[in-house]
């Protein structure tokens, strides 16, 4: 079963299937998070510019007992 899954995945990649590209903000976040001298405040400012990203982060980090819009 696992071999079939791998073969199917390889076939999709070879046929031109690609993952969606990252947004410019996501790329910048990765760069900033990799920087040892980076400040958390800068990350927060960048995340605030992308509301959908901010909501995904909030959903993944909130305790399940707290309501989230």
Secondary structure by P-SEA (a helix, b strand, c coil): caaaaaaaaaaaaaaccccccccaaaaaaaaaaacccccaaaaaaaaaacaaaaaaaaaaccccccccc
